[in-house]
Amino acid sequence: MSSNTAAPHIETLIHSVFKEGRCGDFYIVDIEIKGNNQIVVFVDGDEGLTLENCKQISRTIEAVLDEESTLGGIYGLEISSPGVTRPLKFLRQYNKHIGRLLEIMMLDGTAVEGVLKECVANGVMVEVPSKEKKGLPELIEVPFDEIKETYVKVQFGKLQKEKKEKKEKKKKKK
């Protein structure tokens, strides 16, 4: 099997492992196969992905790939979460990022930046800053079929700020 036909075959094998439910509730976000038989599988789950989850998924996929003669037993396999450098692809990914800041690149070339509030039938509801200086934020619906790519924006210090606010609220209640 040539490398041109091997990659789709390997992808099919890996997808079948997930379709059969052998990797629990985790799902494939993307698969990259490089020329030197290096296979990278980006996996996600509704509750996130731990290192232990990655190890278990790796063992499950390795068992299938070890039986595959086209690889000749020589390949590298990496299981990883998509991370913030990769765009969101599926509704399941959007759902787990409710409350986080997103940067949405639209098909028309414009960008929308705001906090994901909810997922609806055909898109997402995003809270964007008001165009007026002192105006209230606006809630807009962004249809999925108009989205080119969506990235979760990392907000440094947000977690510490939230913890500090919770402590202050507790002090006021006492």
N, C-alpha and C positions, 0 to 999 in steps of 0.2 A: 504494500500500500504506500503510495507516495505521500509526501508531507502535505500536499494539497488536499488529498482525500482523507488523510489520517485525522487532521484537526476537526472536521465536522463529525467524524465518527466518534472521536474521543468526547467531544461536547455532548453528543447524543447519549453516550454511556453515562456520563456524569449527570446529565439531566434525568435519566431514567432512575438513578439512585434516589434522587429527591422525589420524583413522581411516585415511586413505590413507597414513600414514607420512611425510608431507612435512615433519614437524617432528622427525624422528628418534625417540628413545626418550622424549621429553618428553610429558607428559600435562596435560590441563586439570583444574584443581582447581575453578575457578569462573569465571563470566563475568558481568560487570555491564554493563548497557546503560542509560545515563542518557538523559533526554529530549532532550538537545541533541546526539544522535548521538556521545556520548563512550562508547567501548567500552574496558572494562578486562578483560583476560584474565589470570587468575592461573594460572601454569604451574609445574610442578615436574618433577623428574627424579630418578632413583634416586641419581645422583651429584651432585645439586644443580643450580644454574642460575647461569650467569655472565652478565655484561653482554653479552658477544659472542653467547651463546645467545639472549638476549632480542632482540637486533638481527636475527639471522637469522630467528627466528620471526616477528617483526614484518614483515619484508620478505615472507615467504611469505604471511602472512595479508593484508597490504595488496594483494598481487597479485590475490587472490581478491575482496576487497571493492571494489577499483577497478573491477571488471567488473560490480558489482552496481548496477543502475539505481535501486533503492529508496533508496539513500543519496544519490544525486545527486552523488557524488564528494566530499561534505562530511561528514567524520567525524573524530573523534580516536581514535587507537588507542594504548593503553598495554599493554605486556606486563610482568608483574611476577611475582616469586615470592610465594607466599602470606604469608611472614613469620610471626613468632611471634604476631601479633595475630589471626590467622585460625585457626579450629579445624582439626585434622586430619580429613580426610574419607575417605581411602582407606588400605587395608592397605599399599600401597607407601610412603605417608608414614610410617606407624608404623615400618616396617622400617628406614628411614634414621635414625630417632631412637632406636635401641636404645642404652642407656647414658645417656640424658638424663632429666631430671626432668620428669614430666608432671603436669598437674592434670586429672583426669577427672571430669566432671560426669555423674552417673548420672540415669537417667530418674526414679528415685524421689526425686530432690532431694538426695541425699547426694553427697559429693565424696570422691574417692580421690586422694591425692598420693603419688607414689613414683617410683622409677627404673624405666624400661621395660627389662626383661631379655630378653624374647623375644616373638615373635608366634606364636600357635598357631592351629589350625584355626578356632576360633570366637571368639577373643579375644586378649587380651594378658596376659602374665605381668608383674606389677609388684611390685617390692620396696618394701614399706612399713615405716616404723619400727615397732618393737615397741610395744605398749600399756604394757608394763612399762618402768620407768625404765632398767634395765640389761639388758633383754632383747635378743635378737638380732632383726634385721629379719626380717619374714615375707614369703614369696613367695605372692602371691595371683593367681588368675586372674580377669580382668574380661571377661565375655562382651560381644562387640560389640553384640548386640541389647539390652543394658541400658545402653549408653553414649549419652548425649545429645550431649555435646561433649567434645573433648579438646584441651588447649592444651599446648604445650611451654613450660615455665617457664625463663626466662632466669636463669642463675646467674652473676652478676658475680664475677670473681676466680677462678673455678674453673680456667680455663686456666692462669693464672699459678701457682696452687697445684700443678697437675699437673706443670708444667715444673720447679718447685722440687723436687718429690718425685723426679722422674727424675734431676735433677742430684745429689741427695743419695745416691740408689742407686748412681750411677756412682762417686761418691767412695768409698763403702763397698767397692765391688768392687776398687778399686785398692789 
